[in-house]
Amino acid sequence: MKESLKIFAGDLKNSFKDLLPIIIVVALFQGAIIQAMPENLTSIIIGLFIVAVGLALFIRGLELGIFPIGEGLAVDFAKKGSIFWLLTFAFTIGFSTTVAEPALIAIADKAAVISHGLIDAFWLRMTVALSVGFAIALGTLRILLGHPIAYYIISGYILVVIVTFFAPAEIIGLAYDSGGVTTSTVTVPLVAALGIGLASSIKGRNPAIDGFGLIAFASLTPMIFVQVYGIIVYTFMDASATQGIINTVVEESKAVTSTYTFSAYDTLMALIGTMRDVSPILLVIFFFQYAIIKKPVAHLHKIVIGIIMVVLGLYAFIVGLEMGLFPIGETIALQLTGMGNNLLIYLFAFFIGFSTTMAEPALLAIAIKAEEISEGNIKQNVLRMVVALGVAVGIGLGAYRLVSGDPIHYYIIGGYVLVILFTYFAPDYIVPIAYDSGGVTTSTVTVPLVAALGLGLAENIEGRNPLIDGFGLIAFASLFPMLTVMGYSIHAEYYKKKKLKSKGELS
């Protein structure tokens, strides 16, 4: 018990360190630029403390429950030797976790407005969920076959670009964003554990090179599926028949979050909601473990404790965000757009992108596994900072794009061209991790704040349509981390070779 408390104290300390960049950014903009104290300061401080506790619980729960059961299932499937059941499991995990994703539900509701009622929220969710299920199955098949991930991802990006030229303008930003909201905080660690466990169990596979990449597939395929769905709907459906759409969603998107007020009922419902979001994953895991693998879970009590910690940690994390971070983040974004200084908007977008990414649980989970698999060659803190820098650059550039009114696809296509170019020069071991980095940056913390910033800018800048221009920032946040991670690795490899060459000349 004493040892467990000591470990948790260490996790809590690290959580506060992760939140420090957010605190600094908020304090800087609130105090030095807006020059006004927030009305709900006590609520913000309590909320940030709850976020830290939630993050510490979440990480400890991953180590105890999610990582072991995911890797254990992968090993058991590899031993069973049934490709059909392995691919079925991969598809089911992808589909079941995505269809219940709260961020996707929110995006789908807004999609009905963007498309003037042509896009149905339910069928959009089904389209995205099917695409993620297909992606996880395809990524799993790639690990089994031993194919280099770059061939799949580059082909996918080329396909995204081709489809973009045929897709209606109203759907492009939504399609790009849909790739970022599919990778939830719980799904990412489980999928990563599945890939790494599978790569570790198959002879000739390298966990670092072959084990990562499943998340990249899950971020890529929705962009293709949603655009194709949009093309079909806009081509074959009658806009006038579905024109009567309720505009309350638009008004809700414009509203700035009010001061958090405690409610026992709302708190209970939030916990039930978190359990509901996690339950499809648990049902799939235990069904395949007992009905298909037909083997009891090793160390079941530890796994159960870990899962409970994940649920409680994620719940506390979300409650803390609603109390502390979201209200002040959205308020600052709104106040900055009203100040008429575009440079301040870009600076806020950059710093909020960096600080929120550093606190992103999904990124932390991937960074932990990357350091473990690479035997310390990839430092988790360095990886997180490089990824956070990519998100910061991406959101900053995305804010500039929104203010200037440029079409989004020129930026995204240019970014994909750079990704393809960097893939050629980057070392093999970093490419799958770089691809995954784009998917894990847009999760629990980043998505709500980035979406609020995009909509806030589009609503307050003359000539912008919030239903078209307001989306797309999440796509920027997913794209640029791939460039910074590969760019950093190219630089590191060049420096390493130069150092070795210098030592060789001296000797």
N, C-alpha and C positions, 0 to 999 in steps of 0.2 A: 504493500500500500504506500509506504514511504517512498519507494523507488518510483512508483507510478505518479505520485504527486510531484516529485522532482522533475520527471520527464515533462509533465504537463506545464509546470512552471517555466521550463525552458521553451516549450512551444508558445506559451503566452507571451514571453519576452520577445520572441521572434515575430509574433503577430503584431505587437506594438511597433516594432521596427518597420514592419511592412506597411503599417498605416501612417508612419511619420511623414512620407512624401505628400500624402493627401492633406494632412493637417497643415503642413507648411504652405501648400498651394492655396488652400482655402483661406488661411489666415493672411497670407500676402495679398490676395485679391480683395478680400473683405475689408482688411484694415488699411492697406496702403493705397488701393485704387478706388474702391467704392467708398471707403472711409465712413463706414457705418457698422455698428455692432449688430449682429443678428439678434432678433427678438427671442428666439428659442435657444439661447446659448446652452442652458442647462441640459435641455433635451439632446442637443448635438453631442455634448461631452459624454452623457450617459450612453447614447447610441453608439458612439465610437468605441467605448469600453465593451459594450455588448458584441460589437463586430469582432473585436480582438479575441474575446472568449470563444465566440462561434468559430472563428478561423482556427484557433488552437484545437478545439474539439474535433473539427472537421478533419484536420490533418492527422491527428492521432487515430481517428476512426478509419481513415484510409489505410494506414499502416497495419491496423489490427484486422480489418474486415474486408474492404473492397479489393485491395491489391492481392492478398492471398487467395481469395476465392476466384478472382478472375484468372490469375496465373494457374491455379489448380485445375480449373475447368479446361483451360487450353492444353495443359499436359495430359489430362484424361482423354480429351478428344483426339489428341495426337496418338495416344496409345491405342485407342479404340479403332483408329484407322478408317473411320467412316467420313468421307468427304461430304456426303449428302447432309448428315446430321450437323457437322461442323458449320457448313455454309448456311443451313437452316437456322442454327443458333445465332450466327453472326447477323443474318437478315432480321431475325426476330428482335434481337437486342437493339438494332438500329431503328427499326420501325416503332417498337413499343415505347422506347424512351423519347422519341421525337414527337410522336402524336400527342403526348401529354405535356410537352414543353411549354411552360407559361409564356415565355418570350415569343414563341411561334404563334400561340393563340392570339396574343396582342397584335402581332404583325398581321395575322390573317384577317382580324376584324377591320383593321385599317385598309387592307387590300380591297375590300368591297367598295370602300369610298374612292380609292385611287382609280379603280376600274369603272366607276359609275354603276356599280352593281353587276358588272359582267363576271367578275371573279367571285366565286362563292367561297366564303371563309372555310367551310367544312372541306370542300374538295381541294382547296389550296393546301390545307393541312395534310390531307391524304397524299397529295402529290409530293410534298416535301418529305413526309415520313417514308413513303415508298422509295424516294431517291436516296435517303440516308440508309435504309435497309439494304438497298442494292449496293450502295457505296461500301458498307462494312463487309458485305459478302464478297464483293469484288476485291477489296483490299486483303481479305483473308485468303482468297484464291491466289492472289499475287505472292503472298508469303509462302504458300504451299508450292507454287511453281518456281519460286526463286527469281522472278523477273525483277530487274531494276525499277524502282518506283518512278524514276524520272520519265520513263517512256509513257507511263499511264497519266501522270500529272500533266506533262507538257501536251500530250494529245488532248486531255480534257480542257486545258486552257485554250488551245486552238479551237476546239469545238465551241467553247463559251463565246469566243470572239466572233466566230462565224454566225452562230445563232443570234448574237446581239444585233447584227445588221438587219435581221428579219423581224426582230421582236418589236412590238409597239412601244413607243417612248414611255408610256404610262407604267409599263411593267418592268423596265430595265433596272431602275434603282431598287425596287422591291426584290427582284430576283437576286441581285448582287447581295443585298442584305440578308436574304433568306439563308444564304450559305454560312452566315456568321452566327445566326441565332439557333442553329440546330445542335450545337455541341454544348450540352448542359454541364453543370458542375459535377454531377455524379456520373454522367455517361463517360466523360473524358477519362477519368482514372480507370474505369472498368474496361473500356475499349483499349486503352494503353496496356493494361495488364494482360488482356487477351492476346494482343499482338506480340508483346515481349515474351509471354509464356509460350506461345506457339513457336516463335522463332528459336527459343531456347531448347525446345523439345525435338526439333527436326535437324537431323544431321546435315551439315553443310550450310546452315543458316547462321547469320550473325545477328544477335539480338539488337545491337546498336544500329545496324544498317537495315535489317529486314523487319525488326520488331516495331519500329515507329512508322507512321504514315497513314494508319487507318483514319485518324482524325482529319487528315488532309483530304481524303476521299469524301468524307462526310460533309466537308465544307464546300467541295467542288461541285458534286453532282446536283444539289438543289438549284444552283444557278442555271444549269442546263435545263432541268426538268420544268422549272417555273417559267422560264422563257418560252419553251415549247408549248406548255399549257396556255400561256398568254396568247401565243400566236393562234392556237386552235380556237380559243374562246373569242378573240377579236375577229377572227375570220369567219366563223360559222354561227355566232350567236347574234341576236338582234338587240342592239343597245336600247332601243325604245321600249322593249318589252320588260326591261329590268331597270328602268331609269328611276323608279320611285324608291330611292335609297334614303335611309334616315341619316341625317347629318350630325347627330349627337356625337358620333365618334370624333368628328373634326373638332368640335368644341371641347371635348374632353382632352384631346391632344394638345390644345392650346393652354389648358389650365395648368398653372404652376401648383405644385404640391403644397398643401397648406401645412401649418404646424402640426406635428404629430401629437395626438391625444390618446392616452392609454384607455383601452377597453378590454375587459376580461373576455368578452364574447369574440371580439376581433382577434385577440391573441390566440384563443383556442382554435378559431377557424383557420388562422395562419398555420398553426401546427398541424392541423388536419390536412390542410392544403399541401404542406411539405411532405407529409406521409403519403398523400395521394400521388404526388409527383414521383416519389421514389418507388412506390409499390409495383408498377409495371416491371421495373428492372428486377426487383426481388422475386416476383412471380416467375419471370422467365428463367432466372438463375436457378431457383430451386426446382422448377419443373424439369429442366434439362439435367440437373444434378441427380435427381432421384428417379425420374421416369426414363431417361435415355441412357445416361452414364450408369445408373443403378448402383450408386456407391454413396455411402454417407459422407457428409462434409467433415473433413479433418478439423479438429479443434473447434467444434461447432460453437461452444460457449464464447470463445474469443471472437469468432466471426460475428455472432449475434451482438456482442457488446460493441464491436467496431461499427456495425451497421447502425445501432442505436445512437452512437456518438456522432456518426455522419449526419443522421437525420436531425438530432438536436443542434449540432453545430451549424448546419445549413439554415435551420429555422432561426437560431439566434442571430446568425449573420444577416439574414434578410430583414428581421425586425430592427436590428441595429442600423442597417442602411436606411430604412424608412424613417427612423427617428433622427438620425444624424446627418447622413451624407446627401441623400437625394433632395431633401427640401432646400438645403443651402446651395447645393450644386446647381439646381434648376433656377433658383433665385438669382445667383450670380450671373448665369448665362443670360437670363432675361434682362438684368440691369445693364450688362455690357452691351447687348444689342441696342439698347436705348441710348447709349452714350455717343454713338456715331463715330467711334474710333475703331477702325478695322484691325489695326495692329494689336490692340488689346484683345480682340476676339481671337486672333490667331495665336497669341501668347497663351490665353486661357485654354484654348483647344489643345495646344501642345502640352502644357503642364498637366492638365487634367487627364490627358491620355496617358502620360508617363506614370503619374501617381496612382491612378486607378488600376493600371495593369500590374504594377508592383504588388498590389493587394489582391490580385485575381486568384482565387483558390485553384481553378483548373490549371493555370500556368504553373503554380507552385507544385501541383501534383506531377505534372510532366517534367519539371525541372529536377525534382527529387529522383524520379526514375532515370532521367538522362545521366545524372551524376553517378547513380548506382551502377547502371549498365556500362558506362564508359570507364568505370573504376577510378573515378575522380578526375579524369582528363577534361571532362566538361563540368565546370563549376556551376552549381545551380544559381548562385547569386549573379554571376557574370551573365549567364544565359538569360535570366529574368530581366536584367538591366538592358541588355541588347534588344530583347523583344519589346520591352517598354519603350525604348527609344524609337523603335519602328512604329509602334502604335502612335506615339506622340507626333512623329513626322507625318504619319498617315492622316490623323485627325486634323492636324494643322493645315495640311495641304487640302484636305476635304473641305474644311471651313473656307479656305481661300476660293476653292472651286464654286462653293455655294454662293459666296458673296459676289464673285465675278460673273456668275451665271453661265459658265462654260458647261457643255454637255459632259456628263459623267463618264461615258464610255471611252472617250479619248484618253482620259487619265488612267482608267482601269486597264485598257488595252496596252497603253504604254508601259504600265507597271508589269503586266504579264510578259511582255517582251523582255524586260529587264530580268524577271525571274528566270526565264528560259536561258538567257545569257549567263546569269550568275550560276545556274545549275551546272553548266558546262565546266566552269572554272573551280567550283567549290569542291572540297574533299568529300568523298563518298559518305563518310560516317555522319556528316552534318546535314546532308540534303533531306533525309526523311524527318529529322527533328525540326529543321527549318520549315518544311511544309506543314508539319503539325502545329508549329508556333502560330500560324495564321488562324487556326481554328480555335485555339484555347484562349485567345485574347479577348474574344467577344462572348462573355458569359455573364455571371451574376452581377458583377460590379459595373462593368464597362457599358453593356448594352443600354440599360435605362438612362444613364447619364448622357451617353453619346446620342441616343435617339432624342432626348429632351433638347440637347444643344442644336441638333439639326433642324428639328421642328421649330424651335425658338428663333433661329436665324431666318428660316424660310418665311415665317409669319411676320417678321419685323423688317424685312428688306423689301423695298418696293420692286415689283415686277417678278417676284418669286412665288411659285405655287407650292405651298407646304405639302400638298399631296403627291407632288412629283419631285421637287427639289429637296424636300425635307428628308427623304430617304437617301442612303448611299454612304453616309459616314462610316457605318459599320463595315462596309466593303473595304474602305480605305484602311480601317483598323485591322482587317484580316490580311490585306495584301502586303503592306510595308514591313511587318516583322520578318517575313520570309527573306526580304532583301537585306535587312540589317543583320540577320543571323548568318546568312551565307556570305555577306560582305565582310563581316567580322572574321569568319573562319578563313576566308581567302587571305585576308591581311595577316592573320595569325600564322598560317602555313607559310606564307612568303617570308615573314620575319624569322620563323623557325629554321627554314632552309638557309636563309642568309646567315644566321648565327652559326649553324653547323658548318657552312662553307668557310666562314671566317676562322673557326676553330681548326678546320682541316688545313687551312693555309698556314696558320701559326705553328701547327705541329709538324 
